[in-house]
């Protein structure tokens, strides 16, 4: 009888330790995803309406990005892009709708040069969400305004806001490129 009690106690302890380990691993994964994706974590949870599936989606995005050859820009290319951005901003005064369309194309061009896929907007969002979750919603808004600007349905204030949003991601892509290059040294 005494041996049965000891076996039961051991089984209960092993099950309890397993449950605690699972809980801790789940919390660590969740914290990692929240830190990595920022606001995009919450957005994905809301859209999916199932935390486990949303977290699997985010982990799949991480795996996808790990397979890509994301690289920093060299100094000359980065400076060229910075000059192009200044030119786009200057054109905003006379042709705000055109400047917003140019800003969208310039951000996409930087992404392509860095090694990000640029064919489809949703794919861009998914890949950018891994390292740029904090500015991703601003990019969504800018892209939406840019689409309306192409149809001449956006006001000047909206166009100005789109430029601000594009600039946030543009600068982050250039700055991140510099940080990555320094880390590689």
Backbone as numpy.savetxt, mean C-alpha at the origin, in Angstrom:
# Nx Ny Nz CAx CAy CAz Cx Cy Cz
-5.97 -45.60 38.95 -6.79 -44.40 38.95 -5.93 -43.14 38.95
-4.89 -43.15 39.72 -3.99 -42.01 39.82 -3.34 -41.70 38.47
-2.99 -42.73 37.68 -2.37 -42.54 36.36 -3.34 -41.87 35.40
-4.61 -42.21 35.48 -5.63 -41.60 34.60 -5.75 -40.11 34.89
-5.70 -39.74 36.15 -5.79 -38.33 36.54 -4.59 -37.57 35.98
-3.40 -38.17 36.12 -2.20 -37.50 35.61 -2.24 -37.35 34.09
-2.69 -38.35 33.40 -2.81 -38.28 31.94 -3.81 -37.19 31.56
-4.93 -37.11 32.27 -5.93 -36.08 32.00 -5.36 -34.69 32.24
-4.60 -34.53 33.32 -3.98 -33.23 33.64 -3.00 -32.83 32.52
-2.19 -33.79 32.08 -1.21 -33.53 31.02 -1.93 -33.13 29.74
-2.99 -33.85 29.40 -3.76 -33.53 28.19 -4.35 -32.12 28.29
-4.92 -31.78 29.42 -5.50 -30.45 29.61 -4.42 -29.38 29.49
-3.25 -29.61 30.09 -2.15 -28.64 30.02 -1.67 -28.48 28.58
-1.53 -29.58 27.86 -1.08 -29.51 26.46 -2.10 -28.77 25.60
-3.36 -29.05 25.79 -4.41 -28.35 25.04 -4.41 -26.87 25.39
-4.26 -26.53 26.66 -4.24 -25.13 27.08 -3.03 -24.41 26.48
-1.87 -25.04 26.52 -0.68 -24.43 25.93 -0.84 -24.25 24.42
-1.44 -25.23 23.77 -1.70 -25.11 22.33 -2.64 -23.95 22.03
-3.68 -23.81 22.84 -4.64 -22.71 22.65 -3.98 -21.36 22.88
-3.16 -21.26 23.91 -2.45 -20.01 24.20 -1.48 -19.70 23.06
-0.76 -20.72 22.59 0.17 -20.53 21.48 -0.54 -20.06 20.22
-1.68 -20.65 19.93 -2.47 -20.25 18.76 -2.94 -18.80 18.90
-3.40 -18.45 20.09 -3.88 -17.09 20.35 -2.75 -16.08 20.19
-1.59 -16.39 20.75 -0.44 -15.48 20.65 0.01 -15.35 19.19
0.07 -16.45 18.47 0.48 -16.40 17.06 -0.51 -15.58 16.24
-1.80 -15.76 16.52 -2.83 -14.99 15.81 -2.69 -13.50 16.10
-2.47 -13.17 17.36 -2.32 -11.76 17.74 -1.06 -11.15 17.12
0.03 -11.91 17.09 1.26 -11.41 16.47 1.08 -11.18 14.98
0.40 -12.11 14.30 0.14 -11.96 12.87 -0.74 -10.73 12.64
-1.76 -10.58 13.45 -2.67 -9.44 13.30 -1.92 -8.12 13.51
-1.09 -8.05 14.54 -0.33 -6.83 14.83 0.64 -6.53 13.67
1.28 -7.58 13.16 2.18 -7.41 12.02 1.42 -6.83 10.81
0.26 -7.39 10.51 -0.52 -6.92 9.37 -1.01 -5.49 9.58
-1.43 -5.18 10.80 -1.90 -3.83 11.08 -0.76 -2.82 10.92
0.43 -3.19 11.41 1.59 -2.31 11.26 1.99 -2.16 9.80
1.96 -3.24 9.07 2.42 -3.24 7.68 1.47 -2.51 6.75
0.16 -2.73 6.95 -0.83 -2.21 6.02 -1.51 -0.92 6.49
-1.39 -0.59 7.75 -2.01 0.64 8.25 -3.51 0.64 8.03
-4.05 1.77 7.54 -5.49 1.88 7.31 -6.04 0.85 6.32
-5.19 0.34 5.47 -5.63 -0.65 4.48 -6.06 -1.94 5.17
-5.49 -2.24 6.33 -5.89 -3.41 7.10 -7.38 -3.31 7.45
-7.76 -2.18 8.04 -9.17 -1.98 8.43 -10.09 -1.97 7.21
-9.64 -1.35 6.15 -10.46 -1.28 4.93 -10.72 -2.68 4.38
-9.68 -3.52 4.36 -9.82 -4.88 3.84 -10.74 -5.70 4.73
-10.64 -5.52 6.04 -11.53 -6.22 6.98 -12.99 -5.81 6.70
-13.23 -4.53 6.54 -14.59 -4.05 6.28 -15.13 -4.57 4.96
-14.30 -4.55 3.92 -14.76 -5.01 2.61 -15.03 -6.50 2.58
-14.21 -7.26 3.29 -14.34 -8.71 3.28 -15.40 -9.18 4.26
-15.55 -8.43 5.35 -16.51 -8.77 6.40 -16.17 -10.11 7.07
-14.92 -10.54 6.96 -14.46 -11.77 7.59 -12.97 -11.58 7.87
-12.62 -11.41 9.14 -11.25 -11.09 9.52 -10.26 -12.13 9.01
-10.57 -13.40 9.16 -9.64 -14.45 8.76 -9.37 -14.40 7.25
-10.42 -14.26 6.45 -10.25 -14.18 4.99 -9.50 -12.90 4.59
-9.81 -11.81 5.26 -9.13 -10.55 4.96 -7.64 -10.66 5.27
-7.32 -11.27 6.39 -5.91 -11.42 6.75 -5.19 -12.36 5.78
-5.88 -13.38 5.31 -5.29 -14.25 4.30 -5.02 -13.48 3.01
-5.94 -12.61 2.64 -5.77 -11.76 1.46 -4.54 -10.87 1.62
-4.39 -10.26 2.79 -3.24 -9.38 3.02 -1.93 -10.16 3.01
-1.93 -11.36 3.58 -0.73 -12.21 3.54 -0.40 -12.59 2.10
-1.41 -12.84 1.28 -1.19 -13.16 -0.13 -0.58 -11.96 -0.86
-1.02 -10.75 -0.51 -0.43 -9.55 -1.11 1.05 -9.45 -0.75
1.37 -9.71 0.51 2.77 -9.68 0.94 3.61 -10.68 0.13
3.06 -11.87 -0.04 3.78 -12.90 -0.80 3.98 -12.45 -2.24
2.97 -11.83 -2.83 3.05 -11.34 -4.21 4.15 -10.30 -4.34
4.21 -9.36 -3.41 5.21 -8.30 -3.45 6.61 -8.88 -3.24
6.73 -9.89 -2.41 8.03 -10.52 -2.17 8.59 -11.14 -3.45
7.72 -11.52 -4.36 8.15 -12.11 -5.63 8.58 -11.05 -6.65
8.20 -9.81 -6.43 8.51 -8.74 -7.39 9.94 -8.24 -7.21
10.48 -7.67 -8.25 11.80 -7.07 -8.19 11.64 -5.56 -8.00
11.27 -5.16 -6.78 11.10 -3.74 -6.47 12.51 -3.19 -6.20
12.82 -2.13 -6.91 14.18 -1.60 -6.81 14.15 -0.08 -6.62
15.22 0.45 -6.07 15.29 1.91 -5.91 15.61 2.57 -7.25
15.32 3.82 -7.33 15.69 4.61 -8.51 17.11 5.12 -8.31
17.84 5.24 -9.40 19.16 5.85 -9.25 18.97 7.36 -9.07
20.01 8.03 -8.62 19.92 9.46 -8.29 19.47 10.30 -9.48
19.99 10.01 -10.64 19.66 10.79 -11.82 18.18 10.64 -12.19
17.68 9.42 -12.14 16.27 9.17 -12.46 15.37 9.84 -11.44
15.74 9.75 -10.17 14.95 10.38 -9.12 14.89 11.90 -9.32
16.02 12.50 -9.67 16.05 13.95 -9.91 15.22 14.32 -11.14
15.27 13.50 -12.17 14.47 13.75 -13.37 12.99 13.72 -13.03
12.59 12.74 -12.23 11.19 12.67 -11.83 10.79 13.88 -10.98
11.66 14.30 -10.09 11.36 15.46 -9.25 11.15 16.71 -10.12
11.98 16.87 -11.15 11.82 18.01 -12.07 10.50 17.91 -12.84
10.19 16.70 -13.31 8.92 16.51 -14.03 7.74 16.85 -13.14
7.83 16.48 -11.85 6.74 16.80 -10.94 6.57 18.31 -10.81
7.68 19.02 -10.72 7.60 20.49 -10.61 6.93 21.07 -11.86
7.25 20.53 -13.02 6.64 21.00 -14.27 5.13 20.73 -14.27
4.74 19.57 -13.78 3.31 19.24 -13.71 2.60 20.21 -12.78
3.21 20.50 -11.65 2.60 21.44 -10.71 2.48 22.83 -11.33
3.48 23.25 -12.08 3.42 24.57 -12.73 2.30 24.62 -13.76
2.07 23.52 -14.48 1.00 23.48 -15.49 -0.39 23.50 -14.85
-0.45 23.15 -13.57 -1.75 23.11 -12.90 -2.44 24.48 -12.95
-1.67 25.55 -12.89 -2.24 26.90 -12.89 -3.07 27.16 -14.14
-2.53 26.79 -15.29 -3.21 27.06 -16.56 -4.14 25.94 -17.02
-3.80 24.70 -16.66 -4.58 23.54 -17.14 -4.69 22.50 -16.03
-5.52 22.76 -15.01 -5.57 21.87 -13.86 -6.00 20.44 -14.20
-6.97 20.27 -15.08 -7.42 18.92 -15.44 -6.32 18.13 -16.13
-5.63 18.78 -17.04 -4.53 18.13 -17.74 -3.39 17.79 -16.77
-3.11 18.69 -15.84 -2.04 18.47 -14.87 -2.35 17.26 -13.98
-3.60 17.09 -13.60 -3.98 15.94 -12.78 -3.80 14.65 -13.57
-4.17 14.66 -14.83 -3.97 13.48 -15.67 -2.48 13.18 -15.81
-1.68 14.22 -15.97 -0.22 14.05 -16.05 0.33 13.51 -14.72
-0.18 14.00 -13.61 0.28 13.53 -12.30 0.02 12.03 -12.14
-1.16 11.61 -12.58 -1.50 10.18 -12.52 -0.51 9.37 -13.36
-0.23 9.84 -14.55 0.71 9.13 -15.44 2.12 9.14 -14.86
2.51 10.23 -14.21 3.85 10.32 -13.63 4.02 9.35 -12.46
3.01 9.27 -11.61 3.06 8.31 -10.49 3.15 6.89 -11.03
2.37 6.60 -12.05 2.40 5.27 -12.66 3.77 4.98 -13.26
4.38 5.97 -13.86 5.70 5.81 -14.46 6.76 5.52 -13.39
6.70 6.22 -12.28 7.64 5.96 -11.17 7.46 4.54 -10.67
6.21 4.14 -10.52 5.93 2.78 -10.07 6.55 1.76 -11.03
6.37 1.97 -12.31 6.91 1.04 -13.31 8.43 0.98 -13.23
9.06 2.14 -13.11 10.53 2.16 -13.02 11.04 1.49 -11.75
10.24 1.52 -10.71 10.63 0.87 -9.45 10.39 -0.64 -9.49
9.60 -1.12 -10.47 9.34 -2.55 -10.60 7.96 -2.99 -10.17
7.09 -2.03 -9.87 5.71 -2.36 -9.51 4.91 -2.65 -10.78
3.96 -3.59 -10.70 3.08 -3.80 -11.86 2.15 -2.60 -12.01
1.88 -2.22 -13.25 1.07 -1.02 -13.48 -0.07 -1.23 -14.46
-0.30 -2.47 -14.88 -1.32 -2.71 -15.89 -2.72 -2.36 -15.44
-3.14 -2.85 -14.29 -4.50 -2.63 -13.81 -4.48 -1.86 -12.50
-5.43 -0.95 -12.34 -5.46 -0.11 -11.14 -5.61 -0.95 -9.87
-6.48 -1.94 -9.88 -6.68 -2.77 -8.68 -5.41 -3.51 -8.30
-4.68 -3.98 -9.29 -3.41 -4.65 -9.00 -2.42 -3.67 -8.39
-2.39 -2.44 -8.92 -1.51 -1.40 -8.34 -1.87 -1.18 -6.88
-3.17 -1.08 -6.60 -3.61 -0.88 -5.22 -3.16 -2.02 -4.32
-3.37 -3.24 -4.76 -3.00 -4.40 -3.94 -1.51 -4.44 -3.65
-0.70 -4.16 -4.65 0.75 -4.21 -4.45 1.21 -3.02 -3.60
0.69 -1.85 -3.88 1.08 -0.68 -3.09 0.63 -0.79 -1.64
-0.45 -1.52 -1.39 -0.97 -1.63 -0.03 0.05 -2.23 0.93
0.97 -3.02 0.42 1.95 -3.69 1.27 2.91 -2.69 1.92
3.36 -1.70 1.20 4.31 -0.76 1.79 3.82 0.67 1.90
2.67 0.95 1.32 2.19 2.33 1.25 0.74 2.46 1.72
0.37 1.65 2.69 -1.01 1.64 3.18 -1.49 2.98 3.71
-0.57 3.77 4.25 -0.95 5.06 4.84 -1.40 6.06 3.78
-0.86 5.99 2.56 -1.23 6.94 1.52 -2.12 6.32 0.44
-2.46 5.06 0.60 -3.20 4.36 -0.44 -4.60 4.94 -0.66
-5.29 5.30 0.41 -6.63 5.86 0.24 -6.57 7.20 -0.51
-5.51 7.97 -0.25 -5.35 9.24 -0.96 -5.13 8.98 -2.46
-4.39 7.92 -2.77 -4.16 7.55 -4.17 -5.48 7.14 -4.82
-6.30 6.40 -4.10 -7.63 6.01 -4.63 -8.45 7.26 -4.97
-8.47 8.20 -4.03 -9.25 9.42 -4.23 -8.72 10.22 -5.42
-7.40 10.34 -5.52 -6.80 11.09 -6.63 -7.14 10.43 -7.95
-7.07 9.12 -8.00 -7.36 8.40 -9.24 -8.83 8.59 -9.64
-9.71 8.57 -8.66 -11.14 8.77 -8.93 -11.38 10.18 -9.47
-10.74 11.17 -8.87 -10.88 12.56 -9.34 -10.28 12.69 -10.74
-9.16 12.03 -10.97 -8.52 12.07 -12.28 -9.46 11.53 -13.36
-10.18 10.47 -13.05 -11.15 9.93 -14.00 -12.26 10.93 -14.30
-12.72 11.62 -13.26 -13.75 12.64 -13.48 -13.19 13.84 -14.23
-11.92 14.15 -13.98 -11.28 15.26 -14.69 -11.20 14.96 -16.19
-10.92 13.72 -16.52 -10.85 13.33 -17.94 -12.20 13.52 -18.62
-13.28 13.39 -17.84 -14.63 13.60 -18.39 -15.10 15.04 -18.16
-14.19 15.90 -17.66 -14.46 17.30 -17.35 -15.61 17.44 -16.34
-15.61 16.58 -15.33 -16.64 16.60 -14.30 -16.10 16.96 -12.92
-14.87 17.45 -12.85 -14.27 17.78 -11.55 -13.99 19.27 -11.47
-14.29 19.83 -10.30 -14.04 21.24 -10.08 -12.58 21.50 -9.72
-12.21 22.78 -9.73 -10.82 23.16 -9.48 -10.35 22.72 -8.10
-11.19 22.85 -7.09 -10.79 22.43 -5.74 -10.55 20.93 -5.67
-11.39 20.15 -6.33 -11.17 18.70 -6.38 -9.87 18.38 -7.10
-9.60 19.09 -8.17 -8.36 18.87 -8.92 -7.14 19.21 -8.07
-7.25 20.30 -7.32 -6.16 20.67 -6.40 -5.95 19.56 -5.38
-7.04 19.03 -4.86 -6.95 17.95 -3.87 -6.31 16.70 -4.49
-6.66 16.41 -5.72 -6.05 15.26 -6.41 -4.54 15.44 -6.53
-4.11 16.66 -6.85 -2.67 16.92 -6.95 -1.99 16.70 -5.59
-2.62 17.14 -4.53 -2.06 16.93 -3.19 -1.94 15.44 -2.88
-2.98 14.69 -3.23 -2.97 13.25 -2.98 -1.91 12.54 -3.82
-1.82 12.90 -5.10 -0.80 12.29 -5.95 0.60 12.61 -5.43
0.78 13.87 -5.02 2.10 14.27 -4.51 2.51 13.44 -3.31
1.56 13.12 -2.43 1.88 12.32 -1.24 2.46 10.96 -1.63
1.82 10.27 -2.56 2.34 8.97 -2.98 3.62 9.14 -3.80
3.66 10.12 -4.67 4.84 10.37 -5.49 6.07 10.58 -4.61
5.95 11.45 -3.62 7.07 11.72 -2.73 7.46 10.48 -1.92
6.46 9.73 -1.51 6.75 8.51 -0.75 7.50 7.50 -1.62
7.10 7.38 -2.88 7.80 6.47 -3.79 9.24 6.91 -4.02
9.46 8.21 -4.16 10.83 8.71 -4.35 11.64 8.60 -3.07
11.07 8.98 -1.94 11.76 8.92 -0.65 12.07 7.49 -0.28
11.11 6.61 -0.46 11.33 5.19 -0.16 12.45 4.64 -1.03
12.52 5.12 -2.24 13.58 4.68 -3.16 14.95 5.09 -2.59
15.03 6.28 -2.02 16.28 6.75 -1.43 16.63 5.92 -0.21
15.64 5.68 0.66 15.87 4.88 1.86 16.31 3.47 1.51
15.66 2.88 0.51 16.00 1.52 0.10 17.42 1.48 -0.45
17.79 2.49 -1.22 19.12 2.53 -1.81 20.17 2.64 -0.70
19.93 3.47 0.31 20.88 3.60 1.43 20.97 2.32 2.23
19.87 1.62 2.39 19.87 0.35 3.14 20.64 -0.72 2.39
20.66 -0.65 1.05 21.37 -1.64 0.24 22.90 -1.45 0.30
23.34 -0.28 0.74 24.80 0.00 0.77 25.48 -0.74 1.88
